[in-house]
Amino acid sequence: MAGKSEADDGAWPALGGEGANVYEVIFREMEDAVFLVDVERTDGGYEFVFRRNNAAHRRRTGLSEDELRGQTPRGLLGDEQGAAVAANYRRCVERQEAIEYEETLELPGGRSDWETKLTPVMADGRVTQLVGVGRDITERKAQQRAFERTARRFETVLETMTEAAFLKDTNGRYRLMNQACRDLLGVGDTAFDELTDEDLFPPETAERARADDRRVIETGERIEVEERIPTTEGETVRLTRKSPVYGDDGEVTAVCGVSTDITAQKRREEELRRLTERFELAVEGANIGVWDWDMKTDAVEFNENWARMLGHSLDDIDPHLDAWESRVHPDDIESASDALEAHIAGESEYYETEHRMRTADGDWKWIRDVGEIVERDADGEPVRAVGIHLDIDDRKQYERTLERQRDSLEVLNQIVRHDVRNALQFVLEYGELLDGHVGEEGEAYRRRIVQAGREAIDITRTAGDVTRVLLRSETCHAPVAVRPVLEEQIADLRASHEHAVVSVEGALPDVEVRADDMLESVFRNVLTNAVVHNDEDVPEVTVSASADDETVRVRIADNGPGIPDDQKERVFREGEKGLESEGSGLGLYLVRTLVERYGGDVRVADNDPEGSVFTVELRRDG
């Protein structure tokens, strides 16, 4: 310090000698970031110039003393940030008293949050310097922001949860209700404050609720009660969980409750009880055979229906497992035994099989046999099993009839798809050959013949597709690339309807969906529908598609007459025809049937300014 006055050194001009040295040591060694700012009065107000900073300030900000000294806030921090800093300095100078504030600064050491205290240094009645003490609160602010985010999320969850949540103080006054609770009790967003159960419920209900609250408060227990609560929409059954809320002193300060509406559940339980009673009556009075098997001795107790189902009286049946085994069809005994062994081994929840059994007159009757092991010994070995016999002979005969009809339908499908279509193709080709060989009046008829032939071929194709869907007993999906299938159907539409304008908007996504070989029928029917049912001289069809991680959406828009709102859902029903349609009414029914089998969705909306937009949503593969 030799050769300089205290004022020139910029340290502590108001002190001298030992006092200044003490403050200098404190300045240097403080853990908080300390900086010194010179204050000069100017015509325009004040000029602030940084003089020095301590080691803690340099470490936290990344600013050396040389980098700091002589800089103004704007010069050091930029216009926007510097102006905000200077405004706080000006406030301290004008008040001539210490001020505290929080600020966020972009410094060489990075972006950080600060809690800053400015203390003015007075000389001759004016502020000549500011001593700043900054505390880095970046971590605390981050924690605070995280807490606030969590609080907002909690509040969002609380307000959107379907369960009614509430908080009551120890005097029974409501202090908090979420939206579900307010809706349940029919109170406003703020009107619940200071309300008690006595204000909301009949005396008996309120007293029960208050008694439950006192139990939680006095014992500190978490309780669960089932209660009936009258609401604006009638009485509901609710499962309410109440828990104590503790203060800092460890005392219970409130009761937190979450109430779930179990009215529907209780209704189902009651329905199940009545259904069980009815089932027991049905077993008693209906033709259901019951068996009870002692798996240690192979003794079996059969009921009268079990024997009557096979044309016997109970006296004719030996109460032993042999009575069953000896009557099962030789071709079915192995599969029935395998099903039983799988259940004994724990590989299936129930023993269940369908097999034929010999009746008293020597015929074979189909039986559905269902059972379960109901008792095991200490070693896990089965001890007892109980089950039933159901007569499914009529069902099996019906299935055989359906199979024959299925075969007949397959033959009919072959005739429609091949013979009828081939004949129509001849009609269409001869009609095309007549082009230029008939007069003006005949030309109009020729065109109608060609158009009718094309529509008839489309109908046979759709009818064939519907038949194929009906004939498939199982749904087998595989990855199918959307773009080539859609492009092929667009090309076919352009070729078969040359007067229509078919355009593709944007690129078609090169992705795969879960479908099968009939996906082409979905696009063909929607595209054809957009042209055939269009009343414009030049039908216009626009195709676009998009894809996200889970779904592919194909949008087919037209400029036709549109579909009234009350018809939008009906057009997808079997046999439902559009306005003035001469089609089969199967095309859009087939579309929805296939798309739903693929796990997707199809819908229709109004196009802008006119026409309809069909959107087909399909699940992406994988």
N, C-alpha and C positions, 0 to 999 in steps of 0.2 A: 504493500500500500504506500511505500515511501515515495515522496515527490508528488502525490496526488491528495487533493482534499477529499473528504468523504462524499461531498456532493459530486465531485468529478468522477469518483469511482462508481457512482450510481448505486451504492449499497444502501446504507441507512443514514441519510444526511441529517436526520433529526437527533442522532445519537453521536456520541464521541467516545474515544478511548476504549475502555474495556467493554462498555455496553455495546458498542458497534461490533466489537470482535465476537461477543457472545451471540448476537443475532446473525452474524456471518456464519458462525459454526452451525447454528440451527438451520439457516438457509441451505447450507450445503448438505447437511446430514438428514434432513427430513425425508421420510418415506413417501410423503405426498409430493406430487409434482408442483413446484413453486416457480413462479416467473415474475419478473418486475417490468412494469410498463411506465415510461415517461409520458406525462401529460402536458401538452403545450396548448395554450389558448390561441386561437386564430380568428381571423375575421369571420370565417364561416362556421365557427364552433370550436372544435377541439381536434388536435392531432395526437394520435397515440403511436408511440414508437417503442418496440420491444427493446429492453435493455439487457437482460440476462435471464438465465434459467438454471435451476439446480440439476444435480445428476439424475434425480428421479424423473424430472421432466424430460431431460434429454433421452433417458432410457425408454420412456413410455411413448414419446412422440417421434423419436428418430431425428430430432432437430438438435444439432450441436449449438453451443453458445454463439459461435461465429456465424452460423447460418441464421440464428434468431436476431442477433444484435443489429439494431438500426432498421429493422423491417417494420412496416406498418401492417395492420391486419389485412388490408386488401392486397398489399404486395406479397404477403406471406401465404395467404389462404385463397386469393382470388376475389373477384368482385362480390359474388353472391354471398359466399361464406364469410368473407372479410367484413361485409356490411353488417351482417348479423352479429358478429363478434364486437364490432365497434359500437353498435347500438347498445349492447349490454354495458360496455365501458362507459359510454356517455351517461347511461342511467345511473351508474354508481357515482360518477363525478357530480352530476346535477343534484343527486340526493345527499351527497357528502356523508354517506353512511355505507356500511358493508351490505352487500347483496349476495344472494345465493341463487343459482339457477342450474338447469341441466342443458347440455348441448351435445350435438353430434358433430364431430370434426373429421374431415379427410386430411390426414397428415402423412408424412413420409413413412411413419410406422404402420400406416393402414387406417381404416375407418374405425373409430372408437367413440364410445359414449362417455361423457364427463359430467361430474358434479363439481361445479366451480363456485368458489367463494372469492369475491373481490373486496379488498379493504383499501379505502383511500388513505394516502399519506398526505397530511396537511402541512403547509408552510405559508406563513403570513396570511392565513385566512383563506387559502385556496388549495385545491387539490393539485399536487405536483407530480405525484406518482400513484400507481395502483399496484398493490401486491396481490397476485392471484395464486390461489391454492386450488389445484385440481385433483380430483380423485377419479381414477379410471373405474367406471362402473359398467364397462362393456359387458362383463359376464353377468352382473346383476340384472342389467337391462334385458339381456338375452333370456335369462331365467324368467324375468317378469313378462316378456313377450310370450314366452312359451307357456307360462301360467295363464296368461290372458287368452291365448289360443285354446288351451285346454278348457278354460272356463266357458269360452264361447261354444266349443264343441259340446261340453256337458249341458249347457243351456239349450243348445239345439236338440240334443238327444232327449232332454227332459221335456221340451215342448212338443216334440214330434212323436214321443212314445205313446202307444195306444193304452198303456196302463195308466190309471189315475194315481199321480204322486202328490203328496202333501207333506207339510211340516207344521206341527202344532207346538206351541210353548207349553210349559208345565201347568199353565192355567187353562189349557184347552183352547186357546185362541189360535186360529189359523194364521200362519205367517207366510206360507207359500202354497200355491196350487199350480200345477202345470195345466196346459190347455185341456187335456183329457179330463182332468178333475173338475175344472171350471165348467166344461160342457156337461159333465155328468150331473153336477149339482145345479146347473142353470144360473151361475153367478158370473158377473162381469170380470174383466181382466184385473181390476183393482178393487172391486167391491167386496172381496172376500176378507180383506184385512180387518182384524178384530172380531170376525164372526166365530161363533162356537157351534158345536154340534146341536145345541139347544135351538139355535137359530135356523138350522137346516133340516132337522129330522123330527119325527114324532118323539114324544118323551121317552117311550120305551126303547126305541132305537138309539137315541142320544145317550141314555143312561148306560146301555151296554157298551157303546163306544167309549164313554168316559171311564168305565170300569176297566176296559182293556188298556187304556192309556195309563191309568194309575198303576196297573200291574207292571207295565214296562218301566215306568219312572221309578217305582219302589224297588223292583228286583233287578233292573238292568238287563232283563231277559229279552231276547228276540222272540216274538210270538207270531203265530199264524192262526187266523180265525176265519171261519166261514160265516158270512152275515148276509142278511137280506136288506137291501138299501132301496128305499123309494126314490124314484127319480122323476124327472119331467115326462119321461116316456113309459113310466110304469115301474113295477118292482123288479129289481135285478138281484141275482145271487152273485156274490163277489167273494173272492179269496183275498184277504187283506193281510199283508205282512207288516208288522210294526217293529221298529228297532229304536233303541235309545240313541240320542245324540249327546255327546259329552262336551263340556266346556274345558277350558285350560286347567281348571282346578280339579278335574276328574269327576265333577258332579254332572248328573243328567240335566240338560238344559232344554231339551225338546224331544219330541217323538216324530220320527220320520216314517211315513207309511206309503206303501205301494199296493194298490188295489187292482186286481185283475177280474174282469167280467167272466164268470164261469157259468153264466145262465145257460148257454147252449150246451156246455159240457154236462151240467146237471140234467138237462132235458134229455141228452143222449143216454146218460146213465139210467134214467127212468125208463126210457124207451127200451134200453137193453134189458132191464129187469123184466119188463112186460114181455119182451121178445123171448127171453129165457123161459118164462112161464109158458108161453105159447108153444115153444119148441118142445118142452117136456110133455105138454099135452099132445103135440103132434106125434112124438115118439110113442106115446101110449096108444093113440087111436089110429095112426096112419100105418101104412104098410112099410115099416122100416125094421129090418132085422137087426138085432143087437146080439153081440157075442162078448163074453167075458172069459178070458183065457188065463188059467193058472200055468205060467210058463215053467214052473218047476215040475209039475205032475202031468202036464198036457191035458188036464181036465178043462172042459169048456162048457160054460153055461150059455145056452141059446134061448132066445125068447120065442114065443109062438109065431111071430111074424117071420122070423128067420126060416122056420120049417115050412110055414104056409107058402112062402115065396117060391119054394121048390116043389110044391104040391104035396107036402107031407104034413102029418100032425107031429106035434112035439114028441109024442111017444115013439115015433118012428126013428128019431134021431138019437144016436149014441152020444152022450155028453163027453166027447173026446175029440182031440184034434183030427183024428182019422176021419171023423164024419165030414169034415171040410175037405181034407186032402183027397179022399177017395172020390169026391164028386167034382173036383176041378178038372176041366178039359186037359187031356194029356199035352196038347200043344201050348197050354197056358201055364202049367204048373211051374215051369222053370222061371218064367218072368215074375210070377207071383212070389216065388220063394226068394228070388234075387231082391225084390223090393222089400220083403220082410227082413232079410239079412242086412240090407243097407240101413234100415231104420234101427235095428238092434245095435248095429255098429256106430250109431250116432251120425250117419252120413245124411239122413233126411229127418225133417221134423216130424213127419207122419209116415206111417205105412199106408200107401195108396196104390191101388192097381185096379184094372178092369180085366175081368176074365169070365169065361163061360163055365157054368155049372150044370150038371146033369139033373133033370127034374124027375119026378116020380114016374112020368109016362115015357121016360127015355129021351126026351128032347133036350136041347141045350138052351140055356137062358143066360143072357149077359148080365153080370153083376158088377157093380162098383163097390169095392171093398176098401174101407178106410178105417184105420185104427191108430192107436198110440200106446206106447208103454207108459203106464201111469205109476209104476212102482218098481224100484230097484233095491237090492240089498246093500249092506255096508260095503261090499266089494264092487259095487256098481253093476252087478249082474242083474238082468231083467227078471222080475218076479211076476208081474201082472200086466196084461194088456187088455184094453177095451176097444171095441170098434163096432161098426155098423155095416150092414149090407143094404144096398139100394138097387132096386130093379131098374135096369137101364136097357132092357130088351127093346122097348118101343123106340128109344132114342137111337139105338144101333140100327134098327130097321130103317128109321128115317134117314140116318147117315148113308146107308146103302142106297136108298132112293135118291138122295142128293148126289151121290157119286155117279149114279146112272144118268141123272139129269145133267150133271157136269160133263159127262162124256158126250151127251147129245148136244149140249151147248157148244162144245168144242167143234163138233162136226158142223153145226150151223155157222160157227165163226169162220170155219174154213170156206164154207160155201159163200158167205157174204164177202169175205176178204179176197177170195180168188175168183170163183165162178161169176158172181154178180158183178164184181168190179171189172173183170175182163170183158163181160158183155157190155157194160157201160163204156168201157174204153173204146170198144168197136164203134158204138154209137157216136162217141165224141170224135173219133178219127174220121168217120164218114161225114160228120157234120163239117169238120174242117175242110175235107176234100170238096165239099159243095161250094166253098168260097169262090165267087166269081162265076158260078154256073147257074145261079138263080136270079130272078128279077128283083126289083127293089122291094116289092111286097114279100117275096119269098126270102129275101135276105134278112128281114126282121125276124121271121120265123126261125131261120137257120141259126141266127145269133141266140135266140131264146133256147133252142135245142142244145147248142154248145154250152151255154151258161148253165142250163138245167143239168146237163151231163156232168159238168165240173162239180156242181153242188152235190149231185148224187154221189159222185166218187168221194167227195169230202165226208158226206154223211156215212158212207160205208166204212171209210177209214176211221171216223170217230166211233161208230158202232163197234168196229173191230177192237179199237183200243179199250172201250168200255168193257167189252167181253173179256179181253185179256186181263184187265184189272180184277174183274169178278172171278176169273178162273184161278187167280193166284191165291193160294191158301196161306202163303207166308210172304212177308215183306223182306226182301234182300237188297240192301242198299250198298252201293260201292261208289268210289270217287268218280265223278263225271266232270269233265272240263266244260265250263259254261260257254266260253266264247265260240268254239267251233260249232257247237249245237245251235246256238243262237244265230250265228252267221249263215249256217246252212238253211235255217227256216226263213230268214230274211230273204235270201237269194231265191228260194222257192216261191215266196209270196210275190216278189217282183216279177218272176217269170209267169206266174199264173194270173196275175192281175196287173197287166201292163199299163192300164190307165191310172193306177194308183202311184202316188209319190211316197216312197219309203226311204227315210233317211235315218242315219245313225248319228247321235249327238255324243261327241267325245269318244274316247277309246273304251272298248269293252274289256273288262278286267280278265286277265288270264289266270283264273283261279278254278279250283275244283270244289264241287258241292257233293253232299250225300244224296244220291238219287239212283236212277236205274236207266235202262235203255228207253223208257217211255218219257224221259224229260223232254224229248223233241216234241211230243204230243202236247205238252203244256204250252210251249212257245207257239207251236203251229196254230192251236185253237185260239189263243189270245190274239195273235197277229191276224188270222183270217177273220175273226170277229170284228176287228177294227176296220176292215175293208168291206166285208159283206153287208154289215149293218150300218153303213155310212150312206147318208142321203145326199152328199155333195157330189157335183159333177166330177171333181177330181179329189178322191179320197187322199188324205195326207196322214201318214203314220210316222211318228218319231220314236225311235228306240234309244234308250240310254240305260246305263248300268253303273253301279258303284259297289264297292266291297269294303267291309271293315274286318276286324279280326274274327268275327263270328258269323257274319251274315253277308249274303250277296243279294242286292236289290235290283231287279230288272223292271224298268218303267217303260210302258208302251202306251203312248198318247195318240189320240186321233182327233179329227175335226168334225166328227159326226154329230148326230142330234143330241148326244148325251143320254144319261139314264136318270130318271127322276129319283129323288132320295128314297121314296118308299119302294123302289124297285131294285135298289143297289144290292141288297142282300138276296133278294129272291132270284136274281139272274143266275145264281150258282146252284139253285136247286135242280134236282133231276126232273127233266121234262119241261123246265121253265123256259119259255121263249121270250125274246125281247120284243119290243114294240114292232108290230107288223112283220114279225119274223116268220119266215117259211122254213126255218131249219128244224133240226130234230130236238132241240132243247137239251142236248147231251154234252155239247162242247165245253161250256163253262162248268157244268157239273163235273165233268171229267177232270178239268183243270184243278178245281178245288180238291177233289178226291185224291189226285196224285200228289199235289203240293202238301196236303195235310199228312199223307203217308210219309212224305219226306221229312216231316217235322217242321214245315214252313207255314207260310200264310199267303193268302192272296186277297186283295181288296180293290175296290173301284172307287174313284173320286171324280169330281168335276174337273175338266181341263179348262184352262184360261186362254182365250175367251170363250171357247165352246168345245164341245166334245167330252170325251171321257179319258181317264188315265187309269190303266190297270197296273198295279204294282205287285210283282211276284217276289216274295222273300224266301230264300233258301238258306239252309245251314251249310256253312263251309265245312269241308272235310278236314278232320283232324282237330 
